[in-house]
Amino acid sequence: MRSFLFILICFLLCSCARREIGGSLSEDFGAKQEIYAHDSVNLETYGILRPLEMVAGDDSLWIVDDSDVESMLFLLTAQGKFVAKGVGLGNGPGEVLEVASLHRIGGCTYVYDARSGQVCQVQRRDSVLLAAPLPLRLRLYDDVVPLSQGKALVLPLMGAGGSYMVVDEVGAALDSLTYYPEKPDGVSDLTHALACVGTLTMGHDGMHFARALVYDGGVDFFSLADASITHISRYEQFGMDYGVVDAGHSVPTLSPTTRVGFSSLASSRGRFYALFSDELAADNPMRTAYIVCVFDLEGKPLLHYQLDKNMGVIAVSEDDSVLFAVSNALGEGESTCLYLYSL
């Protein structure tokens, strides 16, 4: 799936945006609301065994799965019925070398192949999905998100020009921002930059996005206006925590105290959703959680849900009416299932 590449990144710069240090979740979000799935679908009947990412559209669910190199992307209806699959692993037409990220923007679905540098729009031919490369090629980034008018939001791993960039249709930088959360004590700027990779979700207005990092207990919120990037705020339950190993140069790794944090993000028209766990990462290698925190577009805590079971990835309908969550099969006799929750 995502290649967290160990590449040197430029020096850390500070941000003056608002930072909210969390108390208990109940203090920040109010009393939790317990919700129970009103429907479920066994995804294994479609060949979905190891779902890694999921996004929702008007009446669609898109799921990245790495259990079959012939079909890494699946399209379901919002009720969980199979529609199409495809985007195989390879160098042929309609294929990719990896699916580093999945985004649903402006009614279109995009995947980013970091190894080849291809940003692809997903096309459907009956029950088959194909990856159609866009002209823009950006290789070995943490993420690339297509924007309007041929622009793209780019998250460099090298850090050249900043940790967040907006580029035009030929890859020229229009704006950049260098921002990282606070680093653990005793860690170099370069090593900390290597640890700052994760997952991003774009708001449906195309003007806001949220990002969560591995080794981190926070979510950062940003705005985009006229190709200008601004860090609005950070909500933090706990700061970044990781160990360091020598692999020719110092690189981040799990420490005995690293917790899961925010592991999956989703967006509706006016809110961001984040799956959260404060369990130790060593005790929860699948990064599952049953708490979903809800924020407005600028990162203000609104409410939080407690699900009836641990989940691996989430998505949400555009109108905030349904939360979609996927559980991975963790034991004998269990199945990988999609669960639907009415909000």
RAURTA-V110199 format. One record per residue. N is the residue number from 1. RES is the residue in three letters. PSI is psi in degrees with one decimal (* if undefined). NEAR is the number of other C-alpha atoms within 8 Angstrom. Layout:
# RAURTA-V110199
n:N res:RES psi:PSI near:NEAR
n:N res:RES psi:PSI near:NEAR
This chain:
# RAURTA-V110199
n:1 res:MET psi:-116.5 near:7
n:2 res:ARG psi:130.5 near:8
n:3 res:SER psi:104.8 near:7
n:4 res:PHE psi:87.3 near:6
n:5 res:LEU psi:139.1 near:6
n:6 res:PHE psi:90.5 near:6
n:7 res:ILE psi:141.9 near:7
n:8 res:LEU psi:138.4 near:11
n:9 res:ILE psi:153.4 near:11
n:10 res:CYS psi:170.9 near:11
n:11 res:PHE psi:151.2 near:7
n:12 res:LEU psi:133.8 near:10
n:13 res:LEU psi:155.2 near:7
n:14 res:CYS psi:156.6 near:7
n:15 res:SER psi:144.3 near:7
n:16 res:CYS psi:12.0 near:4
n:17 res:ALA psi:162.9 near:8
n:18 res:ARG psi:137.9 near:7
n:19 res:ARG psi:123.8 near:8
n:20 res:GLU psi:115.7 near:8
n:21 res:ILE psi:120.7 near:8
n:22 res:GLY psi:145.8 near:10
n:23 res:GLY psi:-140.6 near:7
n:24 res:SER psi:158.8 near:7
n:25 res:LEU psi:-37.0 near:9
n:26 res:SER psi:-36.7 near:8
n:27 res:GLU psi:-38.5 near:8
n:28 res:ASP psi:-37.2 near:9
n:29 res:PHE psi:-3.9 near:12
n:30 res:GLY psi:179.0 near:10
n:31 res:ALA psi:137.9 near:8
n:32 res:LYS psi:148.6 near:10
n:33 res:GLN psi:116.8 near:7
n:34 res:GLU psi:127.4 near:8
n:35 res:ILE psi:151.4 near:11
n:36 res:TYR psi:140.8 near:7
n:37 res:ALA psi:133.5 near:11
n:38 res:HIS psi:-8.7 near:8
n:39 res:ASP psi:157.4 near:7
n:40 res:SER psi:155.5 near:9
n:41 res:VAL psi:130.3 near:8
n:42 res:ASN psi:106.9 near:9
n:43 res:LEU psi:-19.8 near:12
n:44 res:GLU psi:-22.5 near:10
n:45 res:THR psi:-19.8 near:6
n:46 res:TYR psi:-5.1 near:6
n:47 res:GLY psi:12.9 near:8
n:48 res:ILE psi:109.2 near:11
n:49 res:LEU psi:-34.3 near:12
n:50 res:ARG psi:73.5 near:9
n:51 res:PRO psi:134.7 near:13
n:52 res:LEU psi:-34.7 near:11
n:53 res:GLU psi:156.8 near:11
n:54 res:MET psi:137.6 near:13
n:55 res:VAL psi:154.8 near:14
n:56 res:ALA psi:145.9 near:14
n:57 res:GLY psi:-158.1 near:10
n:58 res:ASP psi:-52.6 near:8
n:59 res:ASP psi:45.2 near:7
n:60 res:SER psi:153.2 near:10
n:61 res:LEU psi:133.5 near:13
n:62 res:TRP psi:126.0 near:11
n:63 res:ILE psi:128.3 near:12
n:64 res:VAL psi:129.2 near:13
n:65 res:ASP psi:137.8 near:15
n:66 res:ASP psi:21.2 near:11
n:67 res:SER psi:-13.7 near:9
n:68 res:ASP psi:115.6 near:8
n:69 res:VAL psi:-13.2 near:8
n:70 res:GLU psi:-30.3 near:8
n:71 res:SER psi:105.1 near:12
n:72 res:MET psi:-7.8 near:16
n:73 res:LEU psi:135.2 near:12
n:74 res:PHE psi:141.8 near:15
n:75 res:LEU psi:124.4 near:12
n:76 res:LEU psi:162.4 near:13
n:77 res:THR psi:170.9 near:11
n:78 res:ALA psi:-10.7 near:10
n:79 res:GLN psi:-0.3 near:5
n:80 res:GLY psi:15.5 near:9
n:81 res:LYS psi:140.2 near:7
n:82 res:PHE psi:137.6 near:9
n:83 res:VAL psi:-50.5 near:9
n:84 res:ALA psi:163.5 near:12
n:85 res:LYS psi:163.6 near:12
n:86 res:GLY psi:-149.5 near:12
n:87 res:VAL psi:75.2 near:14
n:88 res:GLY psi:168.4 near:11
n:89 res:LEU psi:119.0 near:12
n:90 res:GLY psi:-172.7 near:7
n:91 res:ASN psi:4.9 near:7
n:92 res:GLY psi:176.3 near:6
n:93 res:PRO psi:134.9 near:5
n:94 res:GLY psi:3.5 near:9
n:95 res:GLU psi:167.0 near:12
n:96 res:VAL psi:164.8 near:15
n:97 res:LEU psi:-24.4 near:10
n:98 res:GLU psi:160.1 near:11
n:99 res:VAL psi:99.1 near:14
n:100 res:ALA psi:-27.8 near:13
n:101 res:SER psi:161.3 near:12
n:102 res:LEU psi:130.0 near:13
n:103 res:HIS psi:145.0 near:11
n:104 res:ARG psi:110.9 near:11
n:105 res:ILE psi:127.5 near:12
n:106 res:GLY psi:35.4 near:5
n:107 res:GLY psi:4.4 near:7
n:108 res:CYS psi:152.7 near:8
n:109 res:THR psi:134.7 near:10
n:110 res:TYR psi:144.9 near:13
n:111 res:VAL psi:149.2 near:14
n:112 res:TYR psi:125.0 near:16
n:113 res:ASP psi:99.1 near:16
n:114 res:ALA psi:-31.0 near:16
n:115 res:ARG psi:-41.9 near:9
n:116 res:SER psi:-16.7 near:9
n:117 res:GLY psi:11.4 near:11
n:118 res:GLN psi:131.6 near:15
n:119 res:VAL psi:121.6 near:15
n:120 res:CYS psi:138.4 near:12
n:121 res:GLN psi:134.5 near:12
n:122 res:VAL psi:128.5 near:12
n:123 res:GLN psi:146.8 near:8
n:124 res:ARG psi:130.6 near:9
n:125 res:ARG psi:97.5 near:7
n:126 res:ASP psi:-113.3 near:5
n:127 res:SER psi:15.5 near:8
n:128 res:VAL psi:133.4 near:9
n:129 res:LEU psi:137.6 near:14
n:130 res:LEU psi:149.0 near:12
n:131 res:ALA psi:116.5 near:14
n:132 res:ALA psi:109.9 near:9
n:133 res:PRO psi:139.8 near:8
n:134 res:LEU psi:162.3 near:9
n:135 res:PRO psi:-32.6 near:5
n:136 res:LEU psi:128.5 near:9
n:137 res:ARG psi:122.2 near:9
n:138 res:LEU psi:104.4 near:11
n:139 res:ARG psi:140.3 near:10
n:140 res:LEU psi:50.9 near:10
n:141 res:TYR psi:160.5 near:12
n:142 res:ASP psi:-35.2 near:15
n:143 res:ASP psi:151.6 near:11
n:144 res:VAL psi:126.1 near:13
n:145 res:VAL psi:116.2 near:9
n:146 res:PRO psi:138.6 near:11
n:147 res:LEU psi:-173.1 near:10
n:148 res:SER psi:160.4 near:6
n:149 res:GLN psi:34.3 near:5
n:150 res:GLY psi:2.0 near:8
n:151 res:LYS psi:167.4 near:11
n:152 res:ALA psi:144.9 near:13
n:153 res:LEU psi:125.6 near:12
n:154 res:VAL psi:135.2 near:13
n:155 res:LEU psi:95.3 near:11
n:156 res:PRO psi:146.0 near:14
n:157 res:LEU psi:-31.0 near:13
n:158 res:MET psi:-23.4 near:9
n:159 res:GLY psi:1.2 near:10
n:160 res:ALA psi:116.1 near:8
n:161 res:GLY psi:-5.9 near:8
n:162 res:GLY psi:168.8 near:12
n:163 res:SER psi:-13.5 near:14
n:164 res:TYR psi:133.1 near:13
n:165 res:MET psi:148.4 near:16
n:166 res:VAL psi:126.8 near:15
n:167 res:VAL psi:159.2 near:14
n:168 res:ASP psi:-170.6 near:11
n:169 res:GLU psi:-15.1 near:11
n:170 res:VAL psi:6.9 near:6
n:171 res:GLY psi:6.1 near:9
n:172 res:ALA psi:137.2 near:7
n:173 res:ALA psi:130.1 near:9
n:174 res:LEU psi:-30.0 near:10
n:175 res:ASP psi:157.7 near:10
n:176 res:SER psi:157.7 near:13
n:177 res:LEU psi:131.5 near:11
n:178 res:THR psi:110.6 near:11
n:179 res:TYR psi:130.2 near:12
n:180 res:TYR psi:146.8 near:11
n:181 res:PRO psi:166.4 near:6
n:182 res:GLU psi:141.4 near:6
n:183 res:LYS psi:156.3 near:10
n:184 res:PRO psi:157.0 near:9
n:185 res:ASP psi:139.0 near:4
n:186 res:GLY psi:4.4 near:4
n:187 res:VAL psi:137.3 near:9
n:188 res:SER psi:159.5 near:6
n:189 res:ASP psi:-39.7 near:10
n:190 res:LEU psi:-43.6 near:11
n:191 res:THR psi:-39.8 near:12
n:192 res:HIS psi:-39.2 near:11
n:193 res:ALA psi:-34.3 near:13
n:194 res:LEU psi:-29.5 near:15
n:195 res:ALA psi:-14.9 near:11
n:196 res:CYS psi:65.1 near:9
n:197 res:VAL psi:155.0 near:9
n:198 res:GLY psi:-139.0 near:9
n:199 res:THR psi:147.1 near:11
n:200 res:LEU psi:143.1 near:9
n:201 res:THR psi:136.1 near:11
n:202 res:MET psi:134.7 near:12
n:203 res:GLY psi:154.6 near:16
n:204 res:HIS psi:-17.4 near:13
n:205 res:ASP psi:-7.1 near:6
n:206 res:GLY psi:7.7 near:10
n:207 res:MET psi:0.7 near:10
n:208 res:HIS psi:148.7 near:14
n:209 res:PHE psi:158.1 near:14
n:210 res:ALA psi:151.0 near:14
n:211 res:ARG psi:138.6 near:12
n:212 res:ALA psi:144.5 near:15
n:213 res:LEU psi:154.8 near:14
n:214 res:VAL psi:155.5 near:11
n:215 res:TYR psi:15.5 near:13
n:216 res:ASP psi:148.4 near:14
n:217 res:GLY psi:30.6 near:14
n:218 res:GLY psi:166.8 near:14
n:219 res:VAL psi:134.6 near:12
n:220 res:ASP psi:142.7 near:13
n:221 res:PHE psi:136.5 near:15
n:222 res:PHE psi:160.1 near:13
n:223 res:SER psi:154.6 near:12
n:224 res:LEU psi:124.2 near:12
n:225 res:ALA psi:120.7 near:7
n:226 res:ASP psi:44.1 near:4
n:227 res:ALA psi:15.2 near:8
n:228 res:SER psi:131.3 near:11
n:229 res:ILE psi:131.3 near:14
n:230 res:THR psi:132.1 near:8
n:231 res:HIS psi:114.4 near:11
n:232 res:ILE psi:-52.0 near:12
n:233 res:SER psi:167.2 near:13
n:234 res:ARG psi:129.4 near:13
n:235 res:TYR psi:130.1 near:13
n:236 res:GLU psi:123.6 near:12
n:237 res:GLN psi:-36.8 near:11
n:238 res:PHE psi:158.3 near:10
n:239 res:GLY psi:-179.3 near:12
n:240 res:MET psi:141.3 near:11
n:241 res:ASP psi:116.6 near:12
n:242 res:TYR psi:164.1 near:12
n:243 res:GLY psi:178.3 near:8
n:244 res:VAL psi:133.7 near:9
n:245 res:VAL psi:156.8 near:8
n:246 res:ASP psi:112.2 near:7
n:247 res:ALA psi:46.1 near:6
n:248 res:GLY psi:-35.3 near:4
n:249 res:HIS psi:165.9 near:5
n:250 res:SER psi:125.5 near:9
n:251 res:VAL psi:152.1 near:12
n:252 res:PRO psi:151.7 near:12
n:253 res:THR psi:168.9 near:8
n:254 res:LEU psi:139.8 near:11
n:255 res:SER psi:168.3 near:8
n:256 res:PRO psi:-18.7 near:6
n:257 res:THR psi:3.0 near:9
n:258 res:THR psi:129.2 near:12
n:259 res:ARG psi:165.3 near:14
n:260 res:VAL psi:-49.5 near:17
n:261 res:GLY psi:-143.5 near:15
n:262 res:PHE psi:116.3 near:15
n:263 res:SER psi:-19.7 near:17
n:264 res:SER psi:137.3 near:12
n:265 res:LEU psi:151.5 near:18
n:266 res:ALA psi:161.7 near:12
n:267 res:SER psi:144.5 near:15
n:268 res:SER psi:-162.6 near:13
n:269 res:ARG psi:-31.1 near:10
n:270 res:GLY psi:9.5 near:9
n:271 res:ARG psi:158.9 near:11
n:272 res:PHE psi:142.7 near:15
n:273 res:TYR psi:140.9 near:12
n:274 res:ALA psi:124.9 near:12
n:275 res:LEU psi:130.8 near:15
n:276 res:PHE psi:140.6 near:14
n:277 res:SER psi:139.7 near:14
n:278 res:ASP psi:17.1 near:8
n:279 res:GLU psi:154.7 near:9
n:280 res:LEU psi:135.5 near:11
n:281 res:ALA psi:-33.0 near:12
n:282 res:ALA psi:-28.2 near:9
n:283 res:ASP psi:-8.6 near:6
n:284 res:ASN psi:66.4 near:10
n:285 res:PRO psi:-21.2 near:6
n:286 res:MET psi:-5.4 near:5
n:287 res:ARG psi:43.5 near:10
n:288 res:THR psi:160.7 near:12
n:289 res:ALA psi:161.0 near:11
n:290 res:TYR psi:8.0 near:13
n:291 res:ILE psi:130.5 near:11
n:292 res:VAL psi:117.4 near:12
n:293 res:CYS psi:140.5 near:14
n:294 res:VAL psi:132.3 near:12
n:295 res:PHE psi:157.7 near:13
n:296 res:ASP psi:-178.7 near:11
n:297 res:LEU psi:-17.6 near:12
n:298 res:GLU psi:8.1 near:10
n:299 res:GLY psi:10.4 near:13
n:300 res:LYS psi:127.4 near:8
n:301 res:PRO psi:133.2 near:10
n:302 res:LEU psi:-55.1 near:10
n:303 res:LEU psi:170.0 near:11
n:304 res:HIS psi:148.3 near:14
n:305 res:TYR psi:148.2 near:11
n:306 res:GLN psi:117.6 near:11
n:307 res:LEU psi:165.6 near:12
n:308 res:ASP psi:-0.8 near:9
n:309 res:LYS psi:163.0 near:6
n:310 res:ASN psi:139.0 near:9
n:311 res:MET psi:158.0 near:12
n:312 res:GLY psi:-40.7 near:15
n:313 res:VAL psi:154.2 near:16
n:314 res:ILE psi:160.1 near:16
n:315 res:ALA psi:168.4 near:13
n:316 res:VAL psi:145.8 near:15
n:317 res:SER psi:155.8 near:13
n:318 res:GLU psi:-29.9 near:12
n:319 res:ASP psi:13.9 near:7
n:320 res:ASP psi:19.5 near:10
n:321 res:SER psi:-26.5 near:9
n:322 res:VAL psi:132.0 near:11
n:323 res:LEU psi:129.3 near:13
n:324 res:PHE psi:135.3 near:12
n:325 res:ALA psi:144.2 near:12
n:326 res:VAL psi:130.9 near:13
n:327 res:SER psi:141.2 near:13
n:328 res:ASN psi:146.2 near:12
n:329 res:ALA psi:114.2 near:10
n:330 res:LEU psi:-12.2 near:5
n:331 res:GLY psi:171.4 near:5
n:332 res:GLU psi:134.6 near:5
n:333 res:GLY psi:-5.7 near:4
n:334 res:GLU psi:156.7 near:7
n:335 res:SER psi:155.4 near:9
n:336 res:THR psi:119.6 near:14
n:337 res:CYS psi:151.2 near:13
n:338 res:LEU psi:131.8 near:13
n:339 res:TYR psi:141.0 near:13
n:340 res:LEU psi:130.4 near:12
n:341 res:TYR psi:128.8 near:12
n:342 res:SER psi:130.1 near:9
n:343 res:LEU psi:* near:7
